[in-house]
Amino acid sequence: MKSLLGMKLLTLIFGVLAAFLLTTSGLPDVVTGATAKPAAAPKPKNEEPRRPAGVWLKAVAAGDQAKAFETAREIAGASSKKQIDSEYAAIFAKEGVPESFFTEPLNEYDFHLWYYAWILRDILKNNGVDDLKTDDAKLRKILTMVSARIARREAPKGLLPWPVLVWARKYGLCDRMAWLFAEFAYQIGLETRIVYLMNSKGVSPHTICEIRGEDGKVWTVDPYSGILLSDVSVAKLAASPKLMRKIWPKRPDWWKTLPNSICWIPAMPQDYRKVNQRLQTDLIPALDSRCPRFGEDPKARLKRYKELAGKNDPFETKLWFFPIRLMKIELKIKAGK
């Protein structure tokens, strides 16, 4: 943490934890909270034909940025100015993130993307989620994990709520818990969206998430309340006052605001970079299910979710602004502002 401490990042835990995660002395065991040596990724079968994908995975698991960057460049190539999506550039500009974000060489933020995705996959594996046979069983296990671990309280001001850090800190309110749950669900191959309940003043009193599978299955999940509804979409819940009263007996404000919800696809800022999109595409054939999920084109995720939700879905769904705002803060930290 030597360089980051000099930048006065103690007020922002992301910087502190990110630095600690990448030291050679050890990393937080995000399952138990203990400190342990970096866990090595399982050695790929037939490793030689799969190189450099296997090398990349082992480097990410070990926190070896230099080796991960080297193999990532070998797999996906470098960034270039031709890789800027004008729509994405406009979204980021609105949030105060410069266009150069899309063209910079692979950097620590890309590594955070890969490493945190790998950590989430490792948490699922270590908690037995991979051994379960159905998506419903996996989601119920994830809900138990999140509900048992996360204390329902707000983080101190200045602590950035990236999902893996919420898991590490063990506390967060409804929006943090919904995002963490959605990221776990995303890592097991499901599609996710964050749901802001909205009142007439444009204020959200509560946040939940909706999960969908390619087989048509849908779940509405409120991790904060410990609720998972199988075969119930947010639209179906919003149309059932009886069911809303049953699951939220003391929250009439939630009954009233759920029908006015706005939905968001929780893509990470680094997913908008084409170099990460290429990297994910090229890694999947070699690593298969062992590849942490990241770098999917956000517009493709949005389109896929809308298709799964169907034409009668009453809710507006957009790309989520919040992770981009967090990235703006990250960039300011790096610049020492």
Summary of the structure (lengths in Angstrom):
residues: 337
radius of gyration: 19.7
end to end distance: 18.3
largest distance: 59.4
contacts: 1049
relative contact order: 0.13
helix: 55%
strand: 11%
